[in-house]
Amino acid sequence: MNVIYPLAVPKGRRLCCEVCEAPAERVCRACTVTYYCGVVHQRADWGSIHEKICQLLIPLRTSMPFYNSEEERQHGLQQLQQRQKHLIEFCYTVAQKYIFEGKHEDAVPAALHSLRFRMSVHGMSSVELVPAYLLLAEASLGLGRIVQAEEYLSQAQWTVLKSAECSYATHSLLHRNLGLLYMAKENYEEARYHLANDIYFASCAFGTEHIRTSGGYFYLANIFYGLKKLDLADTLYTKVSEIWNEYLNNHYQVLSQARTQQVDLLGKQFETDTGLDEAQEAEAIQILTSILKIRESTSDKAPQKTIFVLKILFMLYYLMVNSSKAKEYAMRALDLAKEQQLSVHEQNTIQDLLNLISAEEAHSITW
């Protein structure tokens, strides 16, 4: 049974819903340490994050065992803290991935878990809470809950103001989310101000040509595109595309060189790798497919720009070991190159990408 029996709860202990913190009426049968106000929130949490971390919560939410020595007790505490830190990053990455995939409702429970673990490890006023507040704000914006997003952003701003040691990366994230808030409110002047600050702080932290900086350029381009300032938007979309092309091409070239040997020293096939976590891969897909839609709407005027983005998406999916999607984007690039009668060299370059996929598919069958 999932239902909580009141007589079984110790006197004075208040059980709260994992999602909304209302009085709990149900418990997860699998871990028996997670509670909910009803079926709706239990299902929402399970689909978002709980299924992935259910058993990991048991040692974190049960009493620590008796230790024979202080040394054993300290070791146990260190293990507990390491588990919490792992769950902070895992829940954060899962929530980020949902947001970039447009699954804002699913992102909320995962982001809440990350926030609560951060509070447990770092305290209630630590600047380490800010990334989780920003995730919750972005999820709220995606759900059209602007007032709730403003509350999370206010909490993040206040936490940053109180902190004397806030990183450039955190400042960048804060300004990016403030930019997204003002975009949602159609206050584009204020949005541009915050996105410019996002780009500044991201550049200080990572460099002007880093993929972590590209998001600021992308959202700023979206503003100019919406305002019909197409030349400015085009310049920024091109910059974003070039940043991702440079990053992915570096990984692609390393992989291509390794693949010429087919196997490594241990006789194992090389595995592809983007160097990105799942959330960053989802962000790359979101940004590049958005730019592609815009490029395709004007592909008759500048087909090379459309083909450029298609080739970047090919590299991304190739490095993600998704041959079918990589092949799809290469085919689209080749069809457009032929339709627009681009140079034979350009067509042959794209054909080489398709040949690479075909060769690897044949190799995997014989392997």
C-alpha positions as CSV (number, residue, x, y, z in Angstrom):
1,M,0.0,0.0,0.0
2,N,1.1,3.6,-0.7
3,V,-1.1,5.2,1.8
4,I,0.4,6.5,5.1
5,Y,-1.2,5.3,8.3
6,P,-1.2,8.2,10.8
7,L,-0.7,5.9,13.8
8,A,2.5,4.6,12.2
9,V,4.1,8.1,12.1
10,P,6.1,9.1,15.3
11,K,4.4,11.8,17.4
12,G,5.6,15.3,16.4
13,R,7.0,14.2,13.0
14,R,5.5,16.1,10.0
15,L,5.7,14.3,6.7
16,C,5.7,16.6,3.6
17,C,5.2,16.1,-0.1
18,E,8.4,15.9,-2.1
19,V,7.0,18.2,-4.8
20,C,4.9,20.8,-3.0
21,E,5.7,20.3,0.7
22,A,2.0,19.9,1.6
23,P,1.1,17.4,4.3
24,A,1.9,13.9,2.9
25,E,-0.7,11.1,2.5
26,R,1.3,8.6,0.4
27,V,4.7,7.0,0.6
28,C,6.9,5.4,-2.2
29,R,6.8,1.7,-1.6
30,A,10.2,1.1,-3.2
31,C,12.3,3.3,-0.9
32,T,9.8,4.1,1.9
33,V,11.5,7.4,2.6
34,T,9.8,9.7,0.1
35,Y,6.4,11.1,0.6
36,Y,3.6,12.8,-1.4
37,C,0.4,14.7,-1.0
38,G,-1.3,12.5,-3.6
39,V,-1.1,10.4,-6.7
40,V,-0.5,13.3,-9.1
41,H,2.7,14.5,-7.5
42,Q,3.9,11.0,-6.9
43,R,3.6,10.2,-10.6
44,A,5.2,13.5,-11.6
45,D,8.2,12.9,-9.3
46,W,8.6,9.3,-10.5
47,G,8.5,10.3,-14.1
48,S,10.9,13.2,-13.6
49,I,13.6,11.9,-11.3
50,H,12.5,9.6,-8.5
51,E,12.7,6.4,-10.6
52,K,16.4,7.2,-11.3
53,I,17.4,7.9,-7.7
54,C,14.8,6.0,-5.6
55,Q,17.3,3.5,-4.0
56,L,20.0,6.1,-3.6
57,L,17.8,8.1,-1.2
58,I,17.5,5.3,1.4
59,P,20.9,5.8,3.0
60,L,20.5,9.6,2.9
61,R,17.1,9.6,4.7
62,T,17.5,6.8,7.3
63,S,19.4,7.1,10.6
64,M,23.1,6.5,10.4
65,P,24.2,3.2,11.9
66,F,26.1,2.9,15.1
67,Y,29.9,3.1,14.6
68,N,32.5,1.5,16.8
69,S,34.9,4.5,16.5
70,E,35.1,8.2,15.7
71,E,37.2,7.3,12.6
72,E,34.4,5.1,11.3
73,R,31.8,7.7,12.0
74,Q,33.8,10.4,10.1
75,H,34.2,8.0,7.2
76,G,30.5,7.4,7.2
77,L,29.7,11.1,7.2
78,Q,32.1,11.6,4.2
79,Q,30.4,8.9,2.2
80,L,27.0,10.5,3.0
81,Q,28.2,13.9,1.8
82,Q,29.7,12.4,-1.4
83,R,26.4,10.7,-2.2
84,Q,24.6,14.0,-1.7
85,K,27.1,15.9,-3.9
86,H,26.6,13.3,-6.6
87,L,22.9,13.6,-6.4
88,I,23.1,17.4,-6.6
89,E,24.9,17.3,-10.0
90,F,22.9,14.3,-11.3
91,C,19.5,15.9,-10.5
92,Y,20.8,19.3,-11.9
93,T,21.9,17.7,-15.2
94,V,18.6,15.8,-15.6
95,A,16.6,19.0,-15.0
96,Q,18.7,20.9,-17.4
97,K,18.2,18.2,-20.1
98,Y,14.4,18.4,-19.6
99,I,14.5,22.2,-20.0
100,F,16.5,22.1,-23.3
101,E,14.1,19.4,-24.5
102,G,11.1,21.6,-23.7
103,K,9.9,19.3,-21.0
104,H,9.5,22.0,-18.4
105,E,6.9,20.2,-16.2
106,D,9.3,17.2,-15.8
107,A,12.2,19.6,-15.0
108,V,10.6,20.9,-11.8
109,P,10.8,17.8,-9.5
110,A,14.4,17.2,-10.6
111,A,15.4,20.8,-10.0
112,L,13.7,20.7,-6.5
113,H,15.8,17.7,-5.6
114,S,18.9,19.5,-6.6
115,L,17.9,22.5,-4.6
116,R,17.2,20.5,-1.4
117,F,20.4,18.5,-1.6
118,R,22.3,21.8,-2.0
119,M,20.6,23.2,1.1
120,S,21.5,20.1,3.0
121,V,25.2,20.2,2.0
122,H,25.9,23.9,1.7
123,G,23.3,25.6,4.0
124,M,20.3,27.8,3.3
125,S,22.1,30.9,2.2
126,S,25.0,29.5,0.1
127,V,25.6,30.8,-3.4
128,E,25.7,27.1,-4.4
129,L,21.8,27.3,-4.3
130,V,21.7,29.8,-7.1
131,P,22.0,27.3,-10.1
132,A,19.0,25.4,-8.7
133,Y,16.9,28.5,-8.2
134,L,17.7,29.5,-11.8
135,L,16.7,26.1,-13.2
136,L,13.4,26.4,-11.3
137,A,12.9,29.9,-12.7
138,E,13.6,28.7,-16.3
139,A,11.2,25.8,-15.9
140,S,8.6,28.2,-14.5
141,L,9.1,30.5,-17.6
142,G,8.6,27.6,-19.9
143,L,5.3,26.8,-18.1
144,G,4.2,30.4,-18.4
145,R,4.4,31.0,-14.7
146,I,6.1,34.4,-14.8
147,V,5.3,35.4,-11.2
148,Q,6.8,32.2,-9.9
149,A,9.8,32.6,-12.1
150,E,10.3,36.1,-10.7
151,E,10.2,34.7,-7.1
152,Y,13.0,32.2,-7.9
153,L,15.0,34.9,-9.6
154,S,14.6,37.3,-6.7
155,Q,15.9,34.6,-4.4
156,A,18.8,33.9,-6.7
157,Q,19.7,37.6,-6.9
158,W,19.5,38.1,-3.2
159,T,21.7,35.1,-2.6
160,V,24.3,36.5,-5.0
161,L,24.2,39.9,-3.5
162,K,24.9,38.5,0.0
163,S,27.8,36.4,-1.3
164,A,31.3,37.8,-1.5
165,E,32.6,34.8,-3.6
166,C,30.3,34.4,-6.5
167,S,31.9,33.1,-9.7
168,Y,31.7,34.7,-13.1
169,A,29.9,31.5,-14.3
170,T,27.1,32.0,-11.7
171,H,26.8,35.7,-12.6
172,S,26.4,34.6,-16.3
173,L,23.7,32.2,-15.5
174,L,21.8,34.7,-13.4
175,H,21.9,37.4,-16.1
176,R,20.9,34.9,-18.8
177,N,17.8,33.9,-16.8
178,L,16.9,37.5,-16.1
179,G,17.2,38.1,-19.9
180,L,14.8,35.2,-20.5
181,L,12.4,36.7,-18.0
182,Y,12.4,40.1,-19.7
183,M,12.0,38.4,-23.1
184,A,8.9,36.6,-21.8
185,K,7.6,40.0,-20.5
186,E,8.5,41.6,-23.9
187,N,10.8,44.1,-22.3
188,Y,13.5,43.7,-24.9
189,E,15.6,46.6,-23.8
190,E,16.0,45.2,-20.3
191,A,16.5,41.7,-21.8
192,R,19.3,42.9,-24.0
193,Y,21.0,44.5,-21.0
194,H,21.0,41.3,-19.1
195,L,22.1,39.1,-22.0
196,A,25.0,41.5,-22.7
197,N,26.0,41.0,-19.1
198,D,25.6,37.2,-19.5
199,I,28.0,37.3,-22.5
200,Y,30.5,39.5,-20.5
201,F,30.6,37.2,-17.4
202,A,30.6,34.0,-19.5
203,S,33.5,35.5,-21.6
204,C,35.4,36.2,-18.3
205,A,34.8,32.7,-17.1
206,F,35.3,30.7,-20.3
207,G,36.3,32.9,-23.2
208,T,34.4,34.7,-25.9
209,E,34.4,31.7,-28.3
210,H,33.4,29.1,-25.8
211,I,30.2,27.0,-26.1
212,R,29.2,28.2,-22.6
213,T,29.2,31.7,-24.0
214,S,27.3,30.8,-27.1
215,G,23.9,30.7,-25.3
216,G,24.0,34.4,-24.6
217,Y,24.7,35.2,-28.3
218,F,21.9,32.9,-29.3
219,Y,19.2,34.5,-27.1
220,L,20.4,37.9,-28.1
221,A,20.0,36.9,-31.7
222,N,16.5,35.7,-31.0
223,I,15.6,39.2,-29.7
224,F,17.0,40.9,-32.8
225,Y,15.2,38.4,-35.1
226,G,11.9,39.1,-33.3
227,L,12.5,42.8,-33.7
228,K,13.1,42.3,-37.5
229,K,16.8,43.5,-37.1
230,L,17.8,40.6,-39.4
231,D,21.4,41.7,-40.1
232,L,22.2,41.8,-36.4
233,A,20.5,38.5,-35.8
234,D,22.2,36.9,-38.8
235,T,25.7,38.0,-37.5
236,L,25.0,36.5,-34.1
237,Y,23.5,33.2,-35.4
238,T,26.6,32.9,-37.6
239,K,28.8,33.4,-34.5
240,V,26.9,30.7,-32.5
241,S,27.2,28.3,-35.4
242,E,30.9,28.9,-35.8
243,I,31.5,28.4,-32.1
244,W,29.8,25.0,-32.1
245,N,31.4,24.1,-35.4
246,E,34.9,24.8,-33.9
247,Y,34.1,22.8,-30.8
248,L,32.6,19.8,-32.5
249,N,35.1,19.7,-35.4
250,N,38.0,19.5,-32.9
251,H,36.4,16.4,-31.4
252,Y,35.4,15.0,-34.8
253,Q,39.0,15.4,-36.1
254,V,40.5,13.5,-33.1
255,L,37.9,10.8,-33.6
256,S,38.5,10.5,-37.3
257,Q,42.2,10.1,-36.8
258,A,41.6,7.4,-34.2
259,R,39.1,5.6,-36.5
260,T,41.7,5.2,-39.2
261,Q,43.2,2.6,-37.0
262,Q,39.8,1.0,-36.4
263,V,40.8,-0.5,-33.0
264,D,42.9,0.7,-30.1
265,L,45.8,-1.0,-28.4
266,L,43.5,-3.3,-26.5
267,G,41.8,-4.4,-29.6
268,K,38.5,-2.6,-28.8
269,Q,36.6,-0.3,-31.1
270,F,36.9,3.4,-30.4
271,E,33.8,5.0,-28.9
272,T,32.5,8.4,-30.0
273,D,32.3,11.2,-27.5
274,T,31.1,14.8,-27.7
275,G,32.8,15.8,-24.5
276,L,29.4,17.1,-23.3
277,D,27.1,15.8,-20.7
278,E,23.5,15.0,-21.6
279,A,22.2,18.4,-20.7
280,Q,24.8,20.1,-22.9
281,E,24.0,17.8,-25.8
282,A,20.3,18.7,-25.4
283,E,21.3,22.4,-25.4
284,A,23.4,22.0,-28.6
285,I,20.5,20.3,-30.3
286,Q,18.0,23.0,-29.2
287,I,20.3,25.9,-30.3
288,L,21.4,24.3,-33.6
289,T,18.0,23.1,-34.7
290,S,16.5,26.5,-33.9
291,I,19.1,28.2,-36.1
292,L,18.5,25.6,-38.8
293,K,14.8,26.5,-39.0
294,I,15.7,30.1,-39.5
295,R,18.4,29.3,-42.1
296,E,16.0,27.0,-44.0
297,S,13.4,29.8,-44.3
298,T,16.0,31.8,-46.3
299,S,18.0,28.9,-47.8
300,D,17.3,30.1,-51.4
301,K,19.2,33.3,-50.6
302,A,22.1,31.8,-48.6
303,P,22.2,28.0,-49.0
304,Q,25.8,27.8,-47.7
305,K,24.6,29.0,-44.3
306,T,22.0,26.3,-44.1
307,I,24.4,23.6,-45.3
308,F,26.9,24.8,-42.7
309,V,24.4,24.2,-39.8
310,L,23.4,20.8,-41.3
311,K,27.0,19.7,-41.3
312,I,27.4,20.8,-37.7
313,L,24.4,18.8,-36.7
314,F,25.9,15.9,-38.6
315,M,29.0,16.1,-36.4
316,L,27.0,16.4,-33.3
317,Y,24.9,13.3,-33.9
318,Y,27.9,11.4,-35.2
319,L,29.7,12.1,-32.0
320,M,26.6,11.1,-30.0
321,V,26.7,7.7,-31.8
322,N,23.4,8.4,-33.5
323,S,24.2,7.3,-37.0
324,S,20.6,7.6,-38.4
325,K,20.2,11.2,-37.4
326,A,23.8,12.0,-38.6
327,K,23.0,10.4,-41.9
328,E,19.7,12.3,-42.2
329,Y,21.4,15.7,-41.8
330,A,24.1,14.8,-44.2
331,M,21.5,13.7,-46.8
332,R,19.6,17.0,-46.4
333,A,22.8,18.9,-46.9
334,L,23.7,17.0,-50.0
335,D,20.2,17.4,-51.5
336,L,20.3,21.2,-50.8
337,A,23.8,21.4,-52.4
338,K,22.6,19.7,-55.5
339,E,19.3,21.7,-55.6
340,Q,21.2,25.0,-55.4
341,Q,23.9,23.7,-57.8
342,L,26.7,24.4,-55.4
343,S,30.3,23.5,-56.3
344,V,31.4,20.0,-57.0
345,H,33.9,20.3,-54.1
346,E,31.1,21.2,-51.7
347,Q,29.0,18.2,-52.8
348,N,32.0,15.9,-52.6
349,T,32.7,17.1,-49.0
350,I,29.2,16.2,-47.9
351,Q,29.3,12.9,-49.8
352,D,32.5,12.0,-47.8
353,L,30.4,12.4,-44.6
354,L,27.8,10.0,-45.9
355,N,30.6,7.6,-47.0
356,L,32.0,7.7,-43.5
357,I,28.6,6.6,-42.0
358,S,28.2,3.9,-44.6
359,A,31.7,2.5,-44.0
360,E,31.1,2.4,-40.3
361,E,27.7,0.7,-40.7
362,A,29.3,-1.9,-42.8
363,H,32.2,-2.3,-40.4
364,S,29.8,-2.8,-37.4
365,I,28.0,-5.6,-39.3
366,T,31.3,-7.5,-40.0
367,W,32.6,-6.8,-36.5
